[in-house]
Amino acid sequence: MTPLLELAGISVAYRSTAGRSVSALDDVSFTLAAGETVGLVGGSGAGKSTVAHVVAGLRRPDRGAVRIDGQDQVGLTRRQRAAGRQRVHLVFQDPYTSLAPYLRVAAIVAEPLAIAGVAEAERSRRALDALAEVALEPAQSFAARYPHQLSGGERQRVALARAIVQRPALVVADEPTAMLDGSVRADLLSMLSRLQAVHAMSCLFITHDLALAEASCDRLVVLSGGRVVETGPTHDVLQRPAHPYTAALVGAVRRLHA
């Protein structure tokens, strides 16, 4: 069966301030099936956010293929890539910078629909439905607010509403709870899981927190230095890590909670 998402040999390099080429991803390959939640884990600088940007179409890889439903997104025209991105939506880490401060919540949530050319009345209706789905009610009241009038947790719910308003096949969640406190974090993860089930969405869940990954993910992909060093079912990777880097991550968590 064709996977929903396939990364094949993805490499990305950036230019440093000194003008040198710095590798961010090196030959990264993995797949994600329809209905699956895959956790992308690793320490700071491992390349996790670069993977998120490549999958969401925000960064073109230097080499390799990004396939959605078997179709390589890298070689498509801008219009074709935009159509493909309707199948994928990214939830950013920072709810304080990922929402345009000059737009009301209704416009923020409806933005993907506006880009897709959906009529205004339909955009408004679907935005209100999405706000209700993420428990921002009364939806009409939240729709009229600006981001600065919301808490961090409420802002991230707005980001989640924007992610689901087009009913994407895949949500890429890039450390979506990193800036939230414990109780809000648990509520958001529970909500994301429920929305996945209701709308049959897959999720690429990017995190440095192995406990969150263990609770949320079917499989793990472990990144170190821009390379995939291990992949497998979540329980197997965490209980019987095969790579020294994975073992070190698991050991650090166990010592922290000892």
C-alpha positions as CSV (number, residue, x, y, z in Angstrom):
1,M,0.0,0.0,0.0
2,T,1.3,3.5,-0.9
3,P,2.2,5.5,2.3
4,L,0.5,8.8,2.9
5,L,3.9,10.4,3.3
6,E,7.3,9.3,2.1
7,L,10.6,11.1,2.5
8,A,13.3,9.5,0.4
9,G,16.9,10.6,0.7
10,I,16.2,14.1,1.9
11,S,19.2,16.4,2.3
12,V,19.2,20.1,3.3
13,A,22.1,22.4,3.8
14,Y,22.1,26.0,5.1
15,R,24.6,28.8,4.6
16,S,26.3,29.8,7.8
17,T,27.1,33.5,8.7
18,A,30.7,32.7,7.5
19,G,29.4,31.6,4.2
20,R,30.0,27.9,4.7
21,S,27.5,25.2,3.9
22,V,26.1,23.5,7.1
23,S,24.2,20.2,6.7
24,A,20.9,20.2,8.5
25,L,19.5,16.9,7.0
26,D,21.6,14.1,5.4
27,D,19.8,11.4,3.4
28,V,16.7,11.3,5.7
29,S,14.2,8.6,4.7
30,F,11.0,7.4,6.4
31,T,7.3,6.8,5.7
32,L,4.0,7.5,7.4
33,A,0.9,5.6,6.7
34,A,-2.7,6.8,6.6
35,G,-4.2,7.0,10.1
36,E,-0.7,6.7,11.8
37,T,1.0,8.9,14.3
38,V,4.8,8.9,13.9
39,G,7.0,10.6,16.4
40,L,10.1,12.4,15.2
41,V,12.4,12.7,18.2
42,G,15.9,13.9,18.9
43,G,17.8,16.6,20.7
44,S,18.1,20.3,19.8
45,G,19.8,20.7,16.5
46,A,18.9,17.2,15.3
47,G,17.0,18.6,12.3
48,K,13.5,18.0,13.4
49,S,12.1,21.4,12.5
50,T,13.8,21.3,9.1
51,V,12.0,18.0,8.4
52,A,8.7,19.7,9.4
53,H,9.3,22.6,7.0
54,V,10.2,20.2,4.2
55,V,7.1,18.1,4.7
56,A,4.9,21.2,4.8
57,G,6.5,22.6,1.7
58,L,8.1,25.6,3.4
59,R,11.6,24.4,2.5
60,R,12.7,22.8,-0.7
61,P,15.2,20.0,-0.1
62,D,18.5,20.1,-1.9
63,R,18.2,16.4,-2.7
64,G,15.6,13.7,-2.4
65,A,11.9,13.3,-2.8
66,V,8.8,14.2,-0.7
67,R,5.9,12.1,-1.8
68,I,2.3,12.6,-0.7
69,D,0.0,9.7,-1.8
70,G,2.9,8.6,-4.0
71,Q,3.3,11.9,-5.9
72,D,6.6,13.7,-5.6
73,Q,6.0,17.3,-4.4
74,V,9.5,18.6,-5.2
75,G,9.1,18.5,-8.9
76,L,5.6,20.0,-9.1
77,T,4.6,23.5,-10.2
78,R,3.8,26.1,-7.6
79,R,0.0,25.6,-8.1
80,Q,0.4,21.8,-7.9
81,R,2.5,22.1,-4.7
82,A,-0.2,24.4,-3.2
83,A,-2.8,21.7,-3.9
84,G,-0.7,19.1,-2.3
85,R,-0.2,21.3,0.8
86,Q,-3.9,21.3,1.3
87,R,-3.3,17.7,2.3
88,V,-0.8,18.8,4.9
89,H,-0.9,21.4,7.6
90,L,1.8,22.5,10.1
91,V,1.2,23.5,13.7
92,F,4.1,25.6,14.9
93,Q,5.8,25.5,18.3
94,D,5.3,29.0,19.4
95,P,1.7,30.2,19.8
96,Y,2.9,33.7,20.5
97,T,4.6,34.3,17.1
98,S,2.7,31.9,14.7
99,L,-0.5,33.9,14.6
100,A,-0.7,37.2,12.8
101,P,-1.3,39.9,15.5
102,Y,-3.3,42.2,13.2
103,L,-5.9,39.6,12.2
104,R,-8.9,38.5,14.1
105,V,-9.2,34.8,15.0
106,A,-11.8,34.2,12.4
107,A,-9.5,35.4,9.6
108,I,-6.6,33.4,11.0
109,V,-8.5,30.2,11.1
110,A,-10.1,30.8,7.7
111,E,-6.8,31.7,6.0
112,P,-6.1,28.2,4.4
113,L,-9.7,28.3,3.0
114,A,-9.1,31.8,1.5
115,I,-5.9,30.6,-0.2
116,A,-7.9,27.7,-1.6
117,G,-10.5,30.1,-3.0
118,V,-13.4,29.1,-0.8
119,A,-16.3,31.6,-0.8
120,E,-16.4,34.0,2.1
121,A,-19.6,32.8,3.6
122,E,-18.4,29.2,3.6
123,R,-15.1,30.2,5.1
124,S,-16.8,31.9,8.0
125,R,-19.1,28.9,8.7
126,R,-16.2,26.4,8.6
127,A,-14.0,28.7,10.7
128,L,-16.7,28.8,13.4
129,D,-17.1,25.0,13.2
130,A,-13.3,24.5,13.6
131,L,-13.2,26.8,16.7
132,A,-16.1,24.9,18.3
133,E,-14.2,21.6,17.6
134,V,-11.2,22.8,19.6
135,A,-13.4,23.9,22.4
136,L,-13.1,27.7,21.9
137,E,-16.7,28.5,22.7
138,P,-18.8,30.5,22.2
139,A,-17.0,30.3,18.8
140,Q,-18.5,33.6,17.6
141,S,-17.0,35.4,20.6
142,F,-13.5,33.9,20.0
143,A,-13.7,34.6,16.3
144,A,-13.9,38.3,16.9
145,R,-10.8,38.5,19.2
146,Y,-7.2,39.2,18.4
147,P,-4.3,36.9,19.4
148,H,-3.2,39.3,22.2
149,Q,-6.6,38.8,23.9
150,L,-5.9,35.0,24.2
151,S,-3.9,32.9,26.6
152,G,-1.1,30.7,25.3
153,G,-3.3,27.6,25.4
154,E,-6.1,29.4,23.6
155,R,-3.7,30.6,20.9
156,Q,-2.5,27.1,20.3
157,R,-6.1,25.9,20.0
158,V,-6.5,28.6,17.3
159,A,-3.5,27.2,15.5
160,L,-5.0,23.7,15.7
161,A,-8.3,25.0,14.4
162,R,-6.5,26.6,11.5
163,A,-4.8,23.2,10.9
164,I,-8.0,21.2,10.7
165,V,-10.3,23.6,8.9
166,Q,-9.4,22.1,5.5
167,R,-9.6,18.5,6.8
168,P,-6.0,17.7,5.9
169,A,-4.8,14.2,5.7
170,L,-1.7,15.0,7.7
171,V,-1.0,17.4,10.5
172,V,2.7,18.1,11.2
173,A,2.9,19.2,14.9
174,D,6.2,20.8,15.6
175,E,6.7,20.7,19.4
176,P,3.1,22.0,19.7
177,T,3.1,21.9,23.5
178,A,6.6,23.0,24.3
179,M,5.6,26.5,25.5
180,L,2.5,25.4,27.5
181,D,2.2,24.3,31.1
182,G,1.4,20.7,32.1
183,S,-2.4,20.8,32.4
184,V,-2.8,22.8,29.2
185,R,-0.3,20.5,27.4
186,A,-2.3,17.4,28.4
187,D,-5.6,19.0,27.2
188,L,-4.1,19.9,23.8
189,L,-2.7,16.5,23.2
190,S,-6.0,14.8,24.2
191,M,-7.8,17.2,21.8
192,L,-5.3,16.4,18.9
193,S,-5.8,12.7,19.4
194,R,-9.6,13.1,19.4
195,L,-9.5,15.2,16.2
196,Q,-7.3,12.6,14.5
197,A,-9.8,9.9,15.3
198,V,-12.9,12.0,14.3
199,H,-11.4,13.2,11.0
200,A,-9.1,10.2,10.2
201,M,-6.0,12.4,10.2
202,S,-2.4,11.2,10.4
203,C,0.1,13.1,12.5
204,L,3.9,13.7,12.3
205,F,4.5,14.6,16.0
206,I,7.8,16.3,16.5
207,T,9.1,16.4,20.0
208,H,12.2,16.1,22.2
209,D,10.0,14.7,25.0
210,L,10.1,10.9,25.0
211,A,7.3,10.7,27.5
212,L,5.0,12.6,25.2
213,A,6.1,10.5,22.2
214,E,5.5,7.3,24.2
215,A,2.0,8.4,25.0
216,S,1.1,9.7,21.6
217,C,2.9,7.8,18.8
218,D,2.6,4.5,17.0
219,R,6.2,4.6,15.7
220,L,9.3,6.6,16.3
221,V,11.9,8.0,14.0
222,V,15.1,9.1,15.9
223,L,17.2,11.9,14.4
224,S,20.7,12.7,15.4
225,G,22.9,15.2,13.5
226,G,20.4,15.4,10.7
227,R,20.4,11.6,10.1
228,V,17.9,8.9,11.0
229,V,19.7,6.6,13.4
230,E,16.8,4.4,14.4
231,T,13.1,3.8,13.6
232,G,10.5,1.3,14.8
233,P,7.4,0.8,17.0
234,T,7.4,3.1,19.9
235,H,7.5,0.5,22.6
236,D,10.4,-1.4,20.9
237,V,12.5,1.7,20.4
238,L,12.1,2.9,24.0
239,Q,12.4,-0.4,25.7
240,R,15.1,-1.9,23.5
241,P,17.0,0.9,21.8
242,A,19.3,-0.4,19.1
243,H,21.4,2.8,18.6
244,P,23.7,4.3,21.2
245,Y,22.2,7.7,20.7
246,T,18.7,6.4,21.3
247,A,19.9,4.5,24.4
248,A,21.5,7.7,25.7
249,L,18.2,9.7,25.2
250,V,16.2,6.9,27.0
251,G,18.8,6.7,29.8
252,A,18.7,10.4,30.4
253,V,14.9,10.4,30.8
254,R,15.1,7.4,33.2
255,R,17.7,9.2,35.3
256,L,15.6,12.3,35.3
257,H,12.6,10.5,36.7
258,A,14.5,8.1,39.0
